[in-house]
Amino acid sequence: MSDKIVVNNLNYRVNDKNILQSVSIKVKDGQFVGILGPNGSGKTTLLKHIYRVLPVNSNVIFVNGIDITEISIRQSSKFMTVMRQENTSVFDYTNLEMVLMGRSPHKKIYETANCKDLDIALSSLKYVGMFEYKDRLFNTLSGGEKQRVLMARSLAQETDIFILDEPTNHLDVYYQWNLMKLIKRLNKTVLAVFHDLSIALEYCDYIYVLNDGKNIIEGEAVDVLSKEILRDVFRVDGEIITTSNSNKRVVIYSSV
């Protein structure tokens, strides 16, 4: 499999504090990769460099084999989409209008949506189960419904790579697992930050663990999330068990 995302020795410093220290990751085509770590470990900061919110030097981050400093944000948005935590809009957009925004990287300035764009947006809403809500205002939705609309917007963008910046962080358990199931079924290349270790176990092919802005360990989820990592990095006692009814691997915490 080819490398879709490569980060080579990324460093980031704010005043006297090192936020990221020589962090390196690779995400292969079709892989679902998770970034884990305690609060303040640098997870979201890493993603923000990849999706261009924070500046990066040349020859550090490559997406689809291209140095991201050599292309515009608009160009990179044609092959990489970002889903963040649930948000609100200051304008009263309908859900269909929100999803049609995902078509903007494919449009010229001031070019309006055409029939193809509309078909893609409606199909995306159907996939996430929000077609019947297409004419409702986005700001009237629940958190879980908003996240499904934002997922539809990312789908409408028609990219190969999904960047998930803690998209389930404020959702209840049902919407967390439902959203991840929908994303997994896409068979896209996914790089995601998670707080829920059980979700990472279930959906990630490969995991990187960060702590204090450094790579700590990487590998397949079942190998990485050991008792020692739970204790030393996440500061909890626990173990990984396999459920008897669904054969899922979950993290059980015994003490904090």
N, C-alpha and C positions, 0 to 999 in steps of 0.2 A: 504493500500500500504506500502511496506517495504521501509526503508530509503536506498537510494543508495549513498548519500554523506552526511556526518555529520561533521561539524566543531564546536568544543567545545572551546570557550574562547581563540581564537587565538590572540596572541600578537606579535607584531614585532616592533623593535626599531632600528633606524639608528642614531648613535651618540647620540645626546640629543633629538631627535625627535621621538615621538610615531607615527608610521605609522598606526598600527592596535592596537586597544585596546579592548580586550575581545570580539572579533567578533565571533558570533555563527550563523550558518545557517544549514538548513536541506533541502535536495532535495529527494523527494520520487520517487519511480519507475514510469517512464513514465511522470513525471512532467516536464514542461518547466518553469524554474525559471530564473528571471532576477535580476541582481545586478545593481542598479542605484545610482547615486550620482554625485556631481560636480567634476571637475578636482582636483586631489590630495586627494580625499576622501578615497582611499585605495582599490578601486574596483579591478584593475588589480593585485595589490600586493596580494590580497586574492586569486585570481585564480592561481597566480604563486606558492603559497604554495601548492595548491591542485595538480597542475601538476608537482611539484617537481623541479621547477627552483630555488626556495628559500627553505632553510632548515626549518624543522619543528620538534618540540619535539614529543616524543611518547604520545599516548593517547590524541591527539588533533584533528587529521583528520582521518576519516574512510571512505573508499570507498568500497562498497559492503560488509560492515561489517568488513573489514580488516583494521587494523592500518597500514597506508601507510609506516611507518618507518620499518615495519617488512618484506617488500617485495622490490624487486628491481624495478627500473624504467621500465625495460623491462617487468617484470611481470605485473605491473600496466597498461602498454600500451596494454595489451591484452583485457582489459575491459574499457579503457578510452582513448579517442582520443581528440586532441586539434587542434582547428582552430584559427589561429592568424590573424592579419591584413595582407593584401596582401604583399608578399615579393618577392625578386628576388633570383635567384640562381647564384652562381659564375661559375657554370659549365653549359655547353650547353646540358641539359637533354631534351629529348622529353617529351611531356605530358604523354605518356604511361609510360615512365620510372619514372616520378615523382609519378604517381599513384601506380606503383608497389612498391615504397618505403613503402607504407602503409602496405604491407605484411611482412615487416621485423620482427615485433615482433613474427611472427609465423614460422620464419625460423631459422635454426642453422647458426652459423658463417660460412661465405663463401658458404652457400647453395644458389643456384640460383633459380630463379622463375620457377615453373613448369606449366603444362597446367591449373591446378586449379587456380593458382595465376593469370594467364593471363585472364582466363574467368571472374574472380572476378573484375579485373582491368577494363576490357572492359565493363562489365555490369555497373560498377560505372560511367565510362565516359558517357555511354548512358543515365544514370539517370539524369545527370547534363547537358545534351545536348552538350557534347564536344567530342563525339565519332569521328566525322569527323576531329577533330583537333589532333587526337592521335599521329600523326607523326610529328607535328609541334614542334618547340622548345618553351619551356616554356617562356623564356625571350622575345619572340616576341609577346606575348599576351597582351591584354589590362588588366587593373586592375580587371574588372569584370570577364573576362575570366580566369585570374589566380585564382581568388577566387573559381570559379567553379571547376577548376582542383584540388585545394587544398581540396575542399569538397569531390571530388571523391577519393582523397587519404585517407581521413578520413573514407569514406564509405568502402574502400577496407580493412581497418584495422579491420572491423567487430567487433566493440565494442558496448556495450549497452549504454555507456555514452558519450555525446558530451560536451566538454568544449569550449565555444566560447569567445575568448579574443578579443573583438572589431573587429570582422571580416568584418564589413561593414563600418568601420570608414572613409575610403578614397574612397568609391564607390559613383557613382551618384545614384539618387533616384530609377531609374528603377532596377539597379542591387542590391541595398539594399533590396528592397521588394521581388524581384525574388529569391534571395538567401535564405531569411528567409522562404519564402513559400516552397521551396524545403526541407529545414531542418525540418519544421513543419510536413510535410507529412511523414517523416520517423517514427514518433511516438516513438522516442528515449527519453531517459532521457537527458535533456539539462540544462546546467548551463551557462548563458551568461551575459557578461557585455555589456551594451548599453549606447550610448549617446542620441540616438533618442528616446524620450519618447513616441511618437506615435507608433513606432515599438514595443516597450515594451508593450503598451496597447493592441495591436493587437495580439501578439503572446504568451505572458507570462501568465501562469496559476497563478503564485505567484511571488511576488516581495519583495526584500529587498532593503531598501534605506540606504546608508552609508553617513556619513558626518564627517569629521575630524577623520577618522579611527574608527568610532563607529557605531553600529547599531542604527538607528533612528526610523525606523518603518518597519513593514512587514505585508503582507496580500495580498489579491487579488488585481490585478492592479486597478480596478475601485474604490476600497476603499482607496488604498494607495495614488494615485496621486490626491490629493485634491488641492484646491486653496492655502491652508495654506502651504502645502509641497512645492508647486511650488515657493511660495514667500519666505519661511523661509530657505529652503535648496538650491533650484536652483536659487534663487534671481531674479525671474521674476514674473510678473503678468500675469495670464492666467486662462483658464478654460478648462474643458473636455467637448467636444460636440460629439454628434452622428450624422454622416452625413446622409442626407435624401436619397441619391441615393444608397449607399452601406452598410448602417447601421454599419459603422466602427466608433470606438471611436478614436478621435484625440485630440491632445493638441493644443489649439489656444492661442498664446501669444499676449497680448495686449500692453505690454511695458516691457522694460528691465531696 
